Structures are given as C-alpha cells and as structure tokens.
Amino acid sequence: MGYRSDVYIAVAFASKSDMEEVLAVYTLDPRVQKADLVKDWEVKEDNILLYSAHDVKWYDNYEDVQGIEYMLTLADQFHEERDMPIAHRFIRTGEELDDIEVREDHGGDDGDLIEKLWDGMQLSRSVEVTL
C-alpha cells in the first residue's frame, strides 16, 4: 500500500498562447511521454493548468512525479529566459496531520496571477462529526 497523499498543482499564464507554448514543450519530455502525463493536466479558465490527484504515492524519485513537477520547472524557465509572466502553486497533504507541503512562485505578473491561484486554491482541514 504505502504512504498516500493528495496533490494539487496549478500553473497560471498571462495568455492562452503562453500556456499552449509551455504545454507544447512539456509534451516533448520523455517522462511526460512515457506516462502520458499531458492527459493529467486540466485546462481551466483564465489560462490555468490544474493537476489534481487523490490518494497517490508521491515520492520525488518516482519518474511520473518528476514528470508532473517538470511543469513547474518549465514554467520557471520560460519566465527566466523569455520574461513570460507565470505563477504556480503546489499543495500536498499527506496521511499524517502535520504532513503538509505548500510551494509557490511567480514572476512578471505584478502579483495578479499568483493572487488568482491563492483565491482558487485554499488549503483547509476539517472534522465532520455525524454522531
């Protein structure tokens, strides 16, 4: 069985053409091709790519995990090399109550893109009692 997590990743772009360009380069990565990871990304409104997985084994040494996280690296590279405005947010919750990982970055967007992700991706834990 192994340890399981819920994982959410969102990558925001300033335009549809920017998003499509990054996605086209993403599909060329051998890890992405091998596991057909492109299908795991959902295109949302406002030029946002969303990845979500529930109850998955999320280990850095897994090739599919590396392939999924490559999207974040690629978005950062496009920002650094071409000054493309981007933002991304990563949230992973594990089985243990204190196992929460949140990462985010943005650039060239005056904060608009990351603010969209903050508004659209909230982390909350709750207890539901039906006694």
C-alpha positions as CSV (number, residue, x, y, z in Angstrom):
1,M,0.0,0.0,0.0
2,G,2.4,2.7,1.1
3,Y,2.0,6.3,2.2
4,R,-0.5,8.3,0.2
5,S,-1.0,12.0,-0.4
6,D,-3.4,14.3,-2.1
7,V,-1.7,16.7,-4.6
8,Y,-2.9,19.9,-6.3
9,I,-0.8,21.9,-8.7
10,A,-1.9,25.0,-10.6
11,V,0.1,26.9,-13.1
12,A,-1.2,30.3,-14.3
13,F,-0.2,32.1,-17.5
14,A,-0.9,35.6,-18.8
15,S,-2.3,34.4,-22.1
16,K,-3.6,31.3,-23.8
17,S,-0.7,31.3,-26.3
18,D,1.8,31.3,-23.4
19,M,0.1,28.4,-21.8
20,E,-0.1,26.5,-25.1
21,E,3.6,27.1,-25.8
22,V,4.7,25.8,-22.5
23,L,2.4,22.8,-22.8
24,A,3.8,22.0,-26.2
25,V,7.4,21.9,-24.9
26,Y,6.2,19.9,-21.8
27,T,4.9,17.2,-24.1
28,L,8.4,16.6,-25.5
29,D,9.9,15.4,-22.2
30,P,10.5,11.6,-22.2
31,R,9.0,11.2,-18.7
32,V,5.9,13.0,-19.8
33,Q,5.6,10.9,-23.0
34,K,6.3,7.6,-21.2
35,A,3.4,8.1,-18.7
36,D,1.2,10.2,-21.0
37,L,1.2,12.9,-18.3
38,V,-0.3,15.6,-20.5
39,K,-3.7,14.0,-20.0
40,D,-3.4,14.5,-16.2
41,W,-3.4,18.3,-16.7
42,E,-6.8,20.0,-16.9
43,V,-7.0,23.3,-18.8
44,K,-9.1,25.7,-16.7
45,E,-10.4,29.2,-17.5
46,D,-8.1,32.2,-17.2
47,N,-5.2,30.2,-18.8
48,I,-4.6,27.9,-15.8
49,L,-3.4,24.3,-15.9
50,L,-4.5,22.2,-13.0
51,Y,-3.2,18.9,-11.8
52,S,-5.0,17.1,-9.0
53,A,-4.5,13.6,-7.6
54,H,-6.0,11.9,-4.6
55,D,-4.6,9.0,-2.6
56,V,-1.4,8.7,-4.6
57,K,2.1,7.7,-3.8
58,W,4.1,11.0,-4.2
59,Y,7.8,10.3,-4.0
60,D,10.4,12.5,-5.5
61,N,12.3,9.5,-7.0
62,Y,9.2,8.3,-9.0
63,E,9.5,9.1,-12.7
64,D,5.9,10.2,-13.0
65,V,6.2,12.6,-10.1
66,Q,9.3,14.1,-11.7
67,G,7.4,14.4,-14.9
68,I,4.4,16.2,-13.3
69,E,6.7,18.5,-11.3
70,Y,8.7,19.3,-14.5
71,M,5.8,21.6,-15.5
72,L,6.8,23.9,-12.6
73,T,10.5,23.9,-13.7
74,L,9.5,24.5,-17.3
75,A,7.2,27.5,-16.3
76,D,10.1,29.0,-14.3
77,Q,12.5,28.5,-17.2
78,F,10.1,30.3,-19.6
79,H,9.8,33.2,-17.1
80,E,13.6,33.4,-16.6
81,E,14.6,33.0,-20.2
82,R,11.8,34.8,-22.0
83,D,10.3,37.0,-19.2
84,M,7.0,35.2,-19.6
85,P,4.6,36.0,-16.7
86,I,3.8,32.9,-14.8
87,A,2.6,31.8,-11.3
88,H,2.4,28.3,-9.8
89,R,1.2,26.8,-6.6
90,F,1.8,23.3,-5.2
91,I,-0.2,21.8,-2.3
92,R,0.4,18.3,-1.0
93,T,-1.3,16.8,2.1
94,G,-0.2,13.5,3.4
95,E,-1.8,11.0,5.7
96,E,-0.3,12.5,8.9
97,L,-1.9,15.7,10.2
98,D,1.3,17.7,10.1
99,D,2.4,16.4,6.7
100,I,1.5,19.4,4.5
101,E,3.7,20.9,1.8
102,V,2.9,24.2,0.1
103,R,5.2,25.8,-2.5
104,E,4.5,28.7,-4.8
105,D,6.3,31.1,-7.1
106,H,5.5,33.8,-9.6
107,G,7.2,36.3,-11.8
108,G,6.4,39.1,-14.3
109,D,2.8,39.3,-13.3
110,D,2.6,42.1,-10.7
111,G,1.0,39.6,-8.4
112,D,-2.2,39.1,-10.4
113,L,-1.5,35.5,-11.4
114,I,-0.5,34.3,-8.0
115,E,-3.4,36.1,-6.4
116,K,-5.7,34.1,-8.8
117,L,-4.2,30.9,-7.5
118,W,-4.4,32.0,-3.9
119,D,-8.1,32.7,-4.4
120,G,-8.7,29.5,-6.3
121,M,-6.7,27.0,-4.2
122,Q,-7.3,27.1,-0.5
123,L,-5.9,24.5,2.0
124,S,-8.3,23.5,4.7
125,R,-8.7,20.5,7.0
126,S,-11.9,19.9,8.9
127,V,-13.5,17.3,11.1
128,E,-17.0,16.2,10.3
129,V,-18.9,14.6,13.2
130,T,-22.2,12.9,12.5
131,L,-22.9,11.5,15.9
